Amino acid sequence: MDKDCVIKTEHLKKQYTLGVIGSGTLRRDLQSWYAKKRGRTDPNRIIGAREYEKGEIFTALEDFNIEIKRGERVGIIGPNGAGKSTFLKLISRITSPTEGKITYRGRVASMLEVGTGFSGELTGRENIYLNGAILGMTRAEVDGKIDEIISFSECEEFIDTPVKRYSSGMFVKLAFAVAAHLDAEILIMDEVLAVGDVKFQKKCIAKMRDLAVDENRTVLYVSHNMSTIQELCSRCVVLDHGKKIFDGDVDEAIKLYVGGEDDELYSYEYVDGKYKEKVRRQYVNLTRAKFYGRTTSFFYDDEQVPLELTWTYLRDVERIGLRVEISDTRHYPITAFVIDNVGGGKKDEERSLRLKLDISSLATGIYCVRYVFFVCWNKESLPESVEIASGLTIRKRLRTDGGPRWQRAWGSVVSKGVEIVENGGD
């Protein structure tokens, strides 16, 4: 194991036996055994539950090999059931591998579920000391950090209240503060940060980055939020069905996870009303959306988005408007592009429209697009939606040209710059 390596796995494998193993009491186990021996129905079997064959197993992780060095910020992404949480549980020694070997160098602090490692009857302050003791720290060492932990957690008012009365958000804040400030060389974070508020999430991401850069600690981070993966991680691993399919550049990993160059992310056909919202379709019917002239949904900062929409008229229409809405992955609105009149047509006539969207003001990240067709009955009336469809996803990133570390973005919008009117120092 290399001197800079802190985690190394060799042919790691984890399997689980499907179904319930045992009923919880010897008497019921004997009842089930006797019924099976006589060919009768198990009296303790839940009605409607699937009956598993003996020895039926599920492989959560298979032949997983990885080396993680000190100071690395490694993101782990993949669909649900890919094996991400299983890997973190193995690293955290919550469960043991079926096969393979894990080698560590350093203490591990982990947040895998809300409230993990906390005793509900103890106060927040007492749980800080408890977690410190679990990591092998002395009382004096925890004393030196406790004020900083409490301040970071934003739970000062409730720190001497039993944590069983905390909300899930308060749990996360205190748990992260404890994990980040105690002396552990390896910090492991699952999706739990999603429970906290947006402001605290940003605070946590910044803290994890500082721990890796300034204190040379190792961070393993699992999330379905690709924006936070891009913001925090210097390396990314993609899992699928328990196997590692990629390990390397963050942008390339995200691209593989959300879709490659030749998939249908740049084009979508609306069949049987899929991805359409519940509005009356008496005027138009959107049939296809695509990025024309493109084979990818990734765009750089200096590119415009070439969008082509195709629809048919359901009746004779003189005038239809279009609103293209942009939101982030949490479906918070970011901006919109509006065309008051895209023309009209006869019933069953097909129409295509090509647009170019200027996304230069959007920060690096993933954005969702929604198309809203509307009509105005007269000059005084408000627009009325007649067709709404969610569709293509825009993935924007910056060119890696060695530019400034601080970008002119905080959130989803890039600033246009600032004009210095007067500088008293000159």
Rosetta blueprint (number, residue, H / E / L):
1 M L
2 D L
3 K L
4 D L
5 C E
6 V E
7 I E
8 K E
9 T E
10 E E
11 H E
12 L E
13 K E
14 K E
15 Q E
16 Y E
17 T E
18 L L
19 G L
20 V L
21 I L
22 G L
23 S L
24 G L
25 T L
26 L H
27 R H
28 R H
29 D H
30 L H
31 Q H
32 S H
33 W H
34 Y H
35 A H
36 K H
37 K H
38 R L
39 G L
40 R L
41 T L
42 D L
43 P L
44 N L
45 R L
46 I L
47 I L
48 G L
49 A L
50 R L
51 E L
52 Y L
53 E L
54 K L
55 G L
56 E L
57 I E
58 F E
59 T E
60 A E
61 L E
62 E E
63 D E
64 F E
65 N E
66 I E
67 E E
68 I E
69 K E
70 R L
71 G L
72 E L
73 R E
74 V E
75 G E
76 I E
77 I E
78 G L
79 P L
80 N L
81 G L
82 A L
83 G L
84 K H
85 S H
86 T H
87 F H
88 L H
89 K H
90 L H
91 I H
92 S L
93 R L
94 I L
95 T L
96 S L
97 P L
98 T L
99 E E
100 G E
101 K E
102 I E
103 T E
104 Y E
105 R L
106 G L
107 R L
108 V E
109 A E
110 S E
111 M E
112 L L
113 E L
114 V L
115 G L
116 T L
117 G L
118 F L
119 S L
120 G L
121 E L
122 L L
123 T E
124 G H
125 R H
126 E H
127 N H
128 I H
129 Y H
130 L H
131 N H
132 G H
133 A H
134 I H
135 L L
136 G L
137 M L
138 T L
139 R H
140 A H
141 E H
142 V H
143 D H
144 G L
145 K L
146 I H
147 D H
148 E H
149 I H
150 I H
151 S H
152 F H
153 S H
154 E L
155 C L
156 E H
157 E H
158 F H
159 I L
160 D L
161 T L
162 P E
163 V H
164 K H
165 R H
166 Y L
167 S L
168 S H
169 G H
170 M H
171 F H
172 V H
173 K H
174 L H
175 A H
176 F H
177 A H
178 V H
179 A H
180 A H
181 H H
182 L L
183 D L
184 A L
185 E L
186 I E
187 L E
188 I E
189 M E
190 D L
191 E H
192 V H
193 L H
194 A H
195 V H
196 G L
197 D L
198 V H
199 K H
200 F H
201 Q H
202 K H
203 K H
204 C H
205 I H
206 A H
207 K H
208 M H
209 R H
210 D H
211 L H
212 A H
213 V H
214 D H
215 E L
216 N L
217 R L
218 T E
219 V E
220 L E
221 Y E
222 V E
223 S L
224 H L
225 N L
226 M H
227 S H
228 T H
229 I H
230 Q H
231 E H
232 L H
233 C L
234 S L
235 R E
236 C E
237 V E
238 V E
239 L E
240 D E
241 H L
242 G L
243 K E
244 K E
245 I E
246 F E
247 D E
248 G E
249 D L
250 V H
251 D H
252 E H
253 A H
254 I H
255 K H
256 L H
257 Y H
258 V H
259 G L
260 G L
261 E L
262 D L
263 D L
264 E H
265 L H
266 Y H
267 S E
268 Y E
269 E E
270 Y L
271 V L
272 D L
273 G L
274 K L
275 Y L
276 K E
277 E L
278 K L
279 V L
280 R L
281 R L
282 Q L
283 Y L
284 V E
285 N E
286 L E
287 T E
288 R E
289 A E
290 K E
291 F E
292 Y L
293 G L
294 R L
295 T L
296 T L
297 S L
298 F E
299 F E
300 Y E
301 D L
302 D L
303 E L
304 Q E
305 V E
306 P E
307 L E
308 E E
309 L E
310 T E
311 W E
312 T E
313 Y E
314 L L
315 R L
316 D L
317 V E
318 E L
319 R L
320 I L
321 G E
322 L E
323 R E
324 V E
325 E E
326 I E
327 S E
328 D E
329 T L
330 R L
331 H L
332 Y L
333 P E
334 I E
335 T E
336 A E
337 F E
338 V E
339 I E
340 D L
341 N L
342 V L
343 G L
344 G L
345 G E
346 K L
347 K L
348 D L
349 E L
350 E E
351 R E
352 S E
353 L E
354 R E
355 L E
356 K E
357 L E
358 D E
359 I L
360 S L
361 S L
362 L E
363 A L
364 T L
365 G E
366 I E
367 Y E
368 C E
369 V E
370 R E
371 Y E
372 V E
373 F E
374 F E
375 V E
376 C L
377 W L
378 N L
379 K L
380 E L
381 S L
382 L L
383 P L
384 E E
385 S E
386 V E
387 E E
388 I E
389 A E
390 S E
391 G E
392 L E
393 T E
394 I E
395 R E
396 K E
397 R E
398 L L
399 R L
400 T L
401 D L
402 G L
403 G L
404 P L
405 R L
406 W L
407 Q L
408 R L
409 A E
410 W L
411 G L
412 S L
413 V E
414 V E
415 S L
416 K L
417 G L
418 V L
419 E L
420 I L
421 V L
422 E L
423 N L
424 G L
425 G L
426 D L
